[in-house]
Amino acid sequence: MNHDPHASIGDLQVHGLARWLPVPLDDVDRERCARRMLDLLDRADASADRDAAEQLADLVLSVAEQSDPEDDVLPLLAWAYLAEIGHFSPVAVAWLRIIRTEVDDPVQVVAWLSQGSELLEPPTVDELDTPMGRATALQLRIASPGLDQPRRVQDLSAVLWLRPDPGFALLLMGHVEDLVHASAFSHALRELAEGVSGL
């Protein structure tokens, strides 16, 4: 594996870990986006990986394309969390976003982002020291109501930096549907957050 999980946008710097694969949001071509991810892993010739990478590219690019600077949520960077280092085995996507919010309670902020879902147990909330100062780390078990589809249980992990200026916050967040990976994903997300600086 030759990828460097470090990524940057403007003055924002993020130093990640080997299990995180940067997902390019600056390329609207799904095949090229997928190829760039696989090139980082030296796996561009694996057809199964290529199909999976294109599906992941569809997902993240659709979210990025629907975003607008005037939106309440603006994605900055994204990473795929790999179940196995060096292999294209994405379990979930973590997004680093700027969000507009007047709420100063981290639990309420994340509840707003996961609105429409049922909270299955009280959230785990911890303080986290990062290069950008104190942040709040949260982990929630939620369920999405199933209408025509089965009820989906997910584990949501997030790290939130409430800025001194009201109205904006920085959020690193991802959902895990395979709950076997929930604890490891939450731990890795916190480690990724400890490399955030510059905003």
Disulfide bonds with the S-S distance in Angstrom:
none
